[in-house]
Amino acid sequence: MKSEPDVFGIDDLARKKVEGWNGVRNYQARNFMRAMKKGDRAFFYHSNANPSGVAGVMEIAREAYPDPTQFDPKNDYYEPKSTPDRALWDQVDVRFIEKLPRFVALDELRRMPALKGMALFTRSRLSVQPVAADEWNAIVKAARR
């Protein structure tokens, strides 16, 4: 799950402990969130950063529910087509697990053979993406080196 660290980063989540992952406005990313189950783990990826990369681990604390920002006309994520009984956009709540012992930068991820087919490289514009078990293990191993 990607976020820009100057907007909301791993350190922000560490302070808050649990936070709603709102503002996702892509149908495929939303559907990936809808498939998440309480207790699932996710990487916290810092995007549009220098460098971008995997910063930490979080878990799903609450399964998908309507993103309240879509109903607020003053919010950047307002969606006039959404109504409380027909919400278009969802969010999940995430819980901080850990900041990885070593940040794994995008350049390093690109060089890892186990990640060559990863969604990060094939669907790079999505803010929420699936991670296969072998990909997860390769990234965790790299972070703990």
C-alpha positions in Angstrom: 0.0 0.0 0.0 1.5 3.3 -1.2 1.5 6.7 0.4 3.7 9.8 0.0 5.7 10.1 3.2 5.3 13.9 3.3 1.5 13.3 3.3 1.3 10.2 5.6 4.4 8.1 6.2 5.4 5.1 8.3 6.4 7.3 11.2 2.9 8.9 11.1 1.3 5.4 11.4 3.7 4.5 14.2 2.5 7.5 16.1 -1.2 7.0 15.5 -1.1 3.1 15.8 -4.3 2.7 13.7 -5.5 4.8 10.8 -8.0 4.7 8.0 -6.4 4.2 4.6 -8.6 6.7 2.7 -8.5 8.5 -0.6 -8.1 5.5 -2.9 -9.8 6.5 -6.1 -9.0 3.7 -8.5 -11.5 0.8 -9.0 -8.8 -1.9 -9.2 -7.0 -0.6 -6.1 -10.4 -0.3 -4.3 -11.2 -3.9 -5.2 -7.9 -5.1 -3.8 -8.8 -3.4 -0.5 -12.2 -5.0 -0.5 -10.5 -8.4 -0.7 -8.4 -7.7 2.4 -9.2 -9.6 5.6 -8.6 -8.5 9.2 -5.1 -9.6 10.2 -3.7 -9.6 6.6 -0.3 -8.0 6.4 0.7 -5.2 4.0 3.8 -3.4 3.2 3.9 0.4 3.8 5.5 1.7 0.6 6.8 5.3 0.4 5.9 6.6 -3.0 7.0 9.8 -4.8 9.9 10.0 -2.4 13.7 10.1 -2.8 14.1 7.2 -2.8 10.8 5.4 -3.0 10.6 2.0 -1.3 9.3 -0.3 1.3 9.4 1.3 4.8 7.4 -0.9 7.0 4.8 -3.5 7.7 1.2 -3.0 8.8 -1.9 -5.2 9.2 -5.5 -4.8 8.3 -7.3 -3.8 11.5 -10.7 -3.3 10.0 -12.0 -4.7 6.7 -13.4 -2.4 3.9 -16.1 0.1 4.7 -17.2 3.3 3.0 -14.5 6.0 2.9 -16.1 9.0 4.7 -14.0 11.5 2.7 -16.1 10.8 -0.4 -19.2 12.5 1.3 -17.4 15.7 2.4 -17.6 18.4 -0.2 -14.7 20.3 1.4 -12.4 17.2 1.2 -10.1 16.7 -1.8 -11.4 13.2 -2.1 -15.1 14.2 -2.3 -17.2 12.2 -4.8 -20.5 13.8 -5.7 -21.8 10.5 -7.2 -21.5 8.7 -3.9 -24.3 8.6 -1.3 -24.2 6.9 2.1 -26.5 4.1 0.7 -24.5 3.8 -2.5 -20.8 4.5 -1.7 -18.4 4.1 -4.5 -15.2 4.2 -2.5 -14.0 2.2 0.5 -11.1 2.3 2.9 -9.6 -0.2 5.4 -8.1 0.6 8.8 -4.4 -0.4 9.1 -2.4 -1.0 12.3 1.3 -0.3 12.6 3.4 -3.5 13.0 6.9 -2.3 12.4 9.3 0.0 10.7 11.6 -2.3 8.8 15.2 -2.5 10.1 16.4 -1.4 6.7 14.5 0.6 4.1 14.3 -1.3 0.8 14.6 1.2 -2.0 12.8 0.8 -5.4 16.2 0.4 -7.2 17.0 -2.5 -5.0 13.6 -4.0 -5.5 14.0 -3.8 -9.3 17.2 -5.8 -9.1 15.7 -8.7 -7.1 15.0 -11.7 -9.4 12.1 -12.9 -7.2 10.3 -9.6 -7.9 10.5 -9.5 -11.7 6.7 -10.1 -12.1 5.6 -8.1 -9.1 2.6 -5.8 -9.5 4.8 -3.0 -8.3 6.4 -3.2 -11.8 3.5 -4.4 -13.9 0.8 -2.1 -12.3 3.0 0.6 -10.9 0.3 3.3 -10.9 -1.9 1.5 -8.4 -1.7 2.6 -4.8 -2.9 -0.7 -3.5 -1.5 -3.9 -5.0 -1.3 -7.6 -4.2 2.0 -9.2 -3.1 2.7 -12.9 -3.6 4.1 -14.9 -0.7 7.5 -15.4 -2.4 7.7 -11.6 -3.1 6.8 -10.9 0.5 9.5 -13.2 1.8 12.2 -11.8 -0.6 11.5 -8.2 0.6 11.4 -9.1 4.3 14.7 -11.0 3.8 16.3 -8.0 2.1 15.0 -5.6 4.9 16.6 -7.8 7.6 20.0 -8.0 6.0 
